[in-house]
Amino acid sequence: MKKNFVYICGNIKYILPMSGMNLKLKIWRQANNKAQGAMKDYAISGIEPDMSFLEMMDVLNEKLINDGDEPVAFDHDCREGICGMCSLHINGRPHGPDDRVTTCQLHMRKFKDGDTIFIEPWRAKAFPVVKDLVVDRSAFDRIIQAGGYVNVNTSGRTIDANAIPIPKKDADLSFEAAMCIGCGACVAACKNASAMLFTSAKISQLDLLPQGKVESQERALKMVAQMDAEGFGNCTNTGACEAECPKGISLSNIARMNRIYAGAAITEA
């Protein structure tokens, strides 16, 4: 029930509706990666539909600080859907109830006055909780370090990349794979906490271009090995990763990675 503001002037009582939504928040709080976490309840009011979800979190934290309480820790940076930092599991979905958006692009108009919103961190063995809603996603960095690069001759006799003809279809597919921002929604959405979509996107964006062909098989072997070493689960083709990916990274990248990996394993044997 939305509360009203009562204003009395002389013998006249004015009843004015308060602006914004009243919401109930159930947020995961955890002091550190060794502490026992739990869901805690918060009430918040005056939330405008055009606010972003992270702006709503800012309002909550301002209230908590003013009340002398510990603010909720959560990841954020660019707030433009580019950096991949924001990572909230909202009402059972990575990045919340909208499609093809990151948490920072989610607006409060997707919720109604009086709603209860459950907010949790990514849940995966390879993404341990640092504090509250912040998780350690450095496992992704180590997968990239294992092989997500191209060795280029910088002797001064290098060939301009633009001088190498690339079919438009391949260039487009490479660009689409490169749109992965490494947010980890694919892992959070997968029942196995698999990182196959992320890893395959990083392999595909290089393998589709001439510059990435030389190290293709070695790259796949090293990156998949690192992915497994980090403790991510295997892919069982449920498709939740693509469905929840804010950039719409295609499952076809996983098929491409599997083909490269199989060929590399046979060649190595």
N, C-alpha and C positions, 0 to 999 in steps of 0.2 A: 504494500500500500504506500503510495507516494505521500510524504508528509507535506503539510501546508504551513506557510508562514502567516502568523496571526499578528496584525498590526492594529492597534486601538488608538483612535484619534477622537478625543472627547467622548461622546456617547456612541460613536460609530466604530464598529469592529470590521476591519477588512480581513478577508481570508484569501491569501494569494498562494497559488501553487509554487512550490520550490522548483527551481530550474534544475534540469539534469536528472540522471537515473540514480536510484538507490540499488546497490548491489551487495551481494554476500560473496566474499572471496574465501576459498579454502586453499591455502598456500603451503607448499612443502618447505619446512624450515629445518635446517641442519647446520650446526655450528662449524663442522669441518668434516673431512672424509673419514674420520674415525668415530665421530659422534653418532648417536642414534637419532635419526630424523623422525619427524612427525608432521601431519597436516595440522595447520592452525587456522582458526576462523578470524576473519576481519570483516567489518562493515564499512562501506564507503558510500558517500553520497555526492550529488552534484556533478556526476559524470556526464559530459555532453556526448551525443552520438558521433560528432565529428572528431573527437579525440582519437588518437591512435592507442593501441593497447598499451604500449610502453609509456605513453603520456599518462594513462590511467595509473600505471605502476608508480610513476613519478609523484602523482597526487597522493597515493597511498603512503609512499615513503616520506613525503613532506609531513604528512599527518603523524606518522610514527615518530619522526624526529622531534616534532613539536611536543609530542606527548612523552618524550623521554625514552622511547623504545628503540630497539635496534631495527634499522631499515632492512628491507628484503634485498639480498644480493642477487643481481641478474645481469647477464651479459648483454651488451649493446655497444654500438660504435656509430656507423654511418647513418643508421635509421632511414635508409633509402633502398633497402632490399638488395644491397650489393656486397657488403662485406661478409655476410654469413655468420656474424657474431650472435645475433639474437636466437635463442633456442629454448622456447617454452612449449611444454606439452599442455595444451589448453582443452579442457573438457574431452580428454581422451584422444586428441589429434595433435600431431606436431604442427606448430604454428597456428593452431586454432581452426575455427569452423569455416574459413573461407578457402577458396582454391587458388593455387598459383600465386600465393603471397607469403612473405616472411612475417614473423611476429610483428615487426616494426611497421609493416604495411597493413596490418589488420586494424580495422576501425571498430569503435564501440557500437556502431549502428548494427553490427551483427548480433548484438545482445539486446535484451529487453529489460525494462524496469522491473526490479525484484528478482532477477536471475541470480542463481548461484553458479559461480565459475570456479572450476577446479584447475589449479595451476601447479604443474610439476616440472622437474628437470627431465632431460633426456634419460632414458633408462637403458643402460647397456654396461656390461662388464668392462668394455674398453673405454667407456666414458665415465670414470669415477666422479662422484660429486665432490666439488671443491668447497662450496658453501651455498646453502639454500638452493637456488635455481641455477647456479654456475657449475658447469661440468668441465673436466679436462679433456679437450679434444686433440691433444698433441699426438695421439695415435695417427691421425690423418697426416700430420706433418711428417712423421717417420715413414709412412707409406710413400709419400712424394719423394722424400730423400733417398729411398731405396732405388728409385729408377724413373721418377716422373720428370725427366729432363732430356735434353738433346745435347750431345757433345759436339761443339762447333769448332772448326779450325779458325783460330784467331791470329794466324801467322801474318796476316796482311794480304793474303792472296785468296781471301774468301770470296765466294760468289754471292752477289746480291740475291736475297730470297725472292725478290720480285721477278728475277730473270728465269725462275724455274716455273714452267707452266703447270698449273694444277686444275684439274677438272672442277667446274663450279659445284657439282654435286658433292665431291669430296671436301671442298672448302667449306660448304654449308654445313655438312655433317660434323666436321671438325669444330666449327664455330659453335654449333649447338651443344657439343660435348663440353667445350670450354666454358659454357655458361654456368657450369657447376660452381657454386660458391662455397662448397665445403661446410655447409651448416650442420649436417648430420641428421637431417630430418629422415633420410632414407633408413638410417640405422634405427632411429627411434620408432619408425613406423613398422619395421620388420619384426615378426614374431621371433626370428632367430638372431636379431641384432646384427644382420649382415651388412658389410660395407662393400658389397659387390658393385652396386650402382656407382658409388663414388669412385672406387678403384678403376672400374671399367671406363668411366668418363675420362679420367685422367690419362688412361692408356690410349683411348680412342682419339683424343684430340691431337696426340702426337703421331700415332700410327697412320692416320689418314693422310698425313702430309709427307712429301718426299724426304724432308729432313729427319723425320722420325722413323723411317723404314729400316735404317742400318741397325739400330739397337732394338728393333721390335720384339724379338723373341726373348732377349736377355732382360728387357724391361718388364715384360709380362711375368717371367719367372721370379724376378726379384720383388716386384710389387705385390704379387699374390702371396709369396712366402712371408713378406712382412705383414700383410693383412692378417694372415693366419696366426702369426706370432703375437699379434696384438690382442688376440682373443675374440675377434669378431666371428659370428656364426656363418653358416653356409647359406647359399641361396636355394630356396625351394619353389621359386617361380610363382609366388602369390601375387606379385605386382603391387603390393602396398607401397613400395619405395617410389615407383614412378607416380602413383596416384597422389602421394603427399609431397613430392618434390616441388618446391616453389618455382623452379625453373623448367619443370617438365622434362627432365633428362630421361631419355628413352631406354627401355629394357633391351633394345637392340644392341646397345653398347656392351651389355653383359654377354650376349651371344658372340659378339666380335672378340671380346677378351678371351672367352672360352676357346674359340677357334685358334687364336694366336698361342694361347697357353698349351693347348693340346699338340699343336705343331712343334712348339719349342720343346715339350717334354719328349716327344718322339725323336727329335733331332739330337737332343742331349743324350738320350739312351743309346 
